[in-house]
Amino acid sequence: MTTTPTNTTSISYRDAGVDMEAGDALVEQIKPYAKRTMRPEVLAGIGGFGSLFEMPKKFKNPVLVSGTDGVGTKLKLAFELNKHDTVGIDLVAMSVNDILVQGAEPLFFLDYFACGKLEVGTAAQVIKGIAEGCEQSGCALVGGETAEMPGMYPAGEYDLAGFAVGCADKENIINGTTIAEGDVVLGLASSGAHSNGYSLIRKLIEKSGIDFESDFHGRKFKDVVMAPTRIYVKPLLQLIATLPVKGMAHITGGGITENIPRVLPAGLTAEIQKDSWAMPPLFAWLQAQGNVADLEMYKTFNCGIGMAVIVAEEHAAVAIDLLHEAGETVFHIGNIRAQQAGEAPTIVV
């Protein structure tokens, strides 16, 4: 026996909490941002079911390199501060810097934006930041997904994920296998905490009671703690096209001591000199607020070094000059030597 419903009111998707018109409005609003990121290899981008990208002809033996990431709990501060214009840069940076360390040129990027109720203005700010990150790294924003899921996220909150695809010639892939004793470790300055360690950062901010609007070494504290992740793509692509780079490490979750070992051959240690660069004020403040041990600092935060580059000693001076000319702040932070018994593959002394 079937039951005939007595309620004859028609229920729409909007009644269930999904506003298709808002989604359409967002797509129209972000198209100009995406257009600025286009490369000649893009055959079809935003608006279709899939994006088409032609392999650049300059690669002789192309290998695709991909990476995916999010922004982590830095988003919680974005919600609290109603500051959404830079987290998109963070999103792109986390993936393009990762694939860069293997010598790959980022080609295109796609994002995933999920929320409970779509606020077009907020989403547009986020995606404008994503487009800015793509412009900084020279890759095309070819598409993405905006998911409105009522009941999944609190009002005013969203989640972000994305992935980048890049390419390198097979013979030019950087994998660390040629790193040897005597090589030099260069450190490229970070722009702040980037997108890592924010669960601890948020806890220390709460403990301190600091006013986000207060002056912090000449800037508002909120601008310091929300500074977007630095994108190293263009300067480092210029570097690796000019001289041999043996290895690179993006200093993300795990900090300095956990990321540099990812590119080192067995039996070697990177000895990092802590006095070779000045720890930026934000990290000194964080350490003081929580009485955080040095080891914990170096395995949680980048501590002012966002990318490590390993080159032969005879190439170090030229590499530093080239990176300085490209606008990077560079330090000679350490050297590679034989690993001693029971010693970690990266130590800070």
Buried (B, 14 or more C-beta within 10 A) or exposed (E): EEEEEEEEEEEEEEEEEBBEEBBEBBBEBBEEBBEEBBBEBBEEBBEEEEBEBEEEEEBEEBBEBEBBBBBBBBBBBBBEBEBBBBBBBBBBBBBBBBBBBBBBBBBBBBBBBBBBBBBBEBBBBBBBBBBBBBBBBBBBBBBBEBBBBEEEBEEEBBBBBBBBBBBBBEEBEBEBEBBBEEBBBBBBBBBBBBBBBBEBBBEBBEEBEBEBEEEBEEEBBBBBBBBBBBBBBBBBBEBBEEBEBBBBBBBBBBBBBBBBBBBBBEEBBBBBBBEEBEBBBBBBBBBEBBEBEEEBBBBBBBBBBBBBBBBBEEBBEEBBEBBEEBEBEBBBBBBBBEBEEEEBBBBBE
